[in-house]
Amino acid sequence: MKLERYLQATPRQIERRLRRVDLAWQFERALHANAVPVAIAGTLLGALLDRRFLAVPALVGGWLLMRRLRPSWTLAEEREALRLLYGARAAGL
């Protein structure tokens, strides 16, 4: 995200973006929390029922690796920057 875009934004515009970032952040946290159980379940199902289930842990592992290789500007950092900017705009700074 280019934070410079929001330097001249109104508090309402910043709040709207902050809501979107919060939703994406919560979604990402839920995916991370459920990745390990899904990978374990896929491994067990692949070992006990059908080898095609082994694609599940492979996909989960690939997704986690992809998330680790993303740019350093994370949703958490964007959330914090927007919250600070919103506070400054709401205070009239």
C-alpha positions in Angstrom: 0.0 0.0 0.0 1.2 3.5 -0.7 0.6 5.4 2.5 1.4 8.7 0.8 -2.0 8.4 -0.9 -3.7 8.7 2.5 -1.6 11.7 3.8 -4.1 14.1 2.3 -7.2 11.9 2.9 -10.1 12.8 5.2 -10.6 10.9 8.4 -13.6 9.1 6.7 -11.5 7.9 3.8 -8.8 6.7 6.2 -11.4 4.9 8.4 -12.9 3.2 5.3 -9.4 1.9 4.3 -8.7 0.9 7.9 -11.9 -1.2 8.0 -10.8 -3.0 4.8 -7.3 -3.6 6.1 -8.7 -4.9 9.4 -10.9 -7.4 7.6 -8.0 -8.6 5.5 -5.8 -8.9 8.5 -8.4 -10.9 10.5 -8.9 -13.2 7.4 -5.1 -13.7 7.1 -4.8 -14.5 10.8 -7.6 -17.1 10.6 -5.9 -18.7 7.6 -2.6 -18.9 9.5 -4.2 -20.4 12.6 -5.9 -23.1 10.6 -3.1 -24.0 8.2 -1.4 -26.5 10.5 -4.5 -28.5 11.4 -5.5 -28.7 7.7 -2.1 -29.8 6.7 -2.1 -32.5 9.4 -5.5 -33.7 8.4 -4.5 -33.9 4.7 -1.4 -35.9 5.7 -3.5 -38.3 7.8 -6.1 -38.7 5.1 -3.5 -39.2 2.5 -1.8 -41.9 4.5 -4.9 -43.7 5.6 -7.5 -43.3 2.8 -6.3 -41.9 -0.5 -2.9 -40.5 -1.7 -4.7 -37.6 -3.5 -5.3 -36.0 -0.1 -1.5 -35.4 0.1 -2.1 -32.5 -2.2 -3.7 -30.6 0.7 -0.5 -30.3 2.8 1.4 -29.5 -0.3 -0.9 -26.6 -1.2 -0.9 -25.4 2.4 2.9 -25.5 2.6 3.1 -23.6 -0.7 0.7 -21.0 0.5 2.6 -20.5 3.7 5.9 -20.2 1.8 4.3 -17.7 -0.5 3.1 -15.6 2.4 6.7 -15.6 3.9 8.1 -14.3 0.6 5.8 -11.3 0.4 7.0 -7.7 0.7 8.0 -6.4 4.1 5.1 -4.0 4.2 2.5 -6.2 6.0 -1.1 -5.7 6.8 -0.2 -5.3 10.5 2.2 -2.4 9.7 -0.4 -0.8 7.4 -3.1 -1.1 10.1 -0.8 0.6 12.6 0.2 3.4 10.2 -3.5 4.0 9.3 -4.5 4.1 12.9 -1.8 6.7 13.7 -2.8 8.8 10.6 -6.5 8.5 11.5 -5.7 9.7 15.0 -3.8 12.7 13.7 -6.5 13.6 11.2 -9.2 13.3 13.8 -7.2 15.5 16.1 -7.0 18.1 13.3 -3.2 17.7 12.7 
